[in-house]
Amino acid sequence: MKIRPLHDRVVVRRKEEEAMSAGGIVLPGAAKEKPNQGEVVAVGEGKLLDNGDVRALSVKVGDTVVFGRYADSNTLKVDGEELIIMSEGDIYGVLEG
């Protein structure tokens, strides 16, 4: 199944959770902190402006993005994979390099 987000929405696949802390301590499931980075897997057409124009999104499929810790309130499962749908405004930046 494919998903096509509308307008300025972006679908992101969260990066895998780390099972070990920076100090080398293995973390149990409940203590793991969800990563705030992910890969863009789908983007909408763009933001509809008041004058009727459509502004293209600044992110594209394949970009690695950084988003807020609580941006995962809109999650869904597609083919057993958990994805996050968020507005482009919930994305803080794109990691390059």
Steps between C-alpha positions, in 0.01 A plus 500: 500500500624852422414823677478842336494785751293808423611863476799577725505163678807275506524127581812406698648163599663542842861384529557180695506542876834461673509207742811629678569832669799717410677357806451143379209407726236276343160666540176310561212574260321751724817702566588546135466850367339519158731655241396837364642426155354315206490453126238670286305231309226716341413869462185689410453737207581812701350764725192675367548875546224755562528630141439150358861428406672181615843533662715192445636323809863543606550127568499211254478123517823354634597801716602431860316747720498609863162555664355574843487234767119501506442509125398133503145564615381419146638151444361227281598152393542426130594142410610442862731802502435793736508835321447856622291757311594857587473847361812639335500761779567223757835428333789697650760428232654269243825316578751525217834336441 
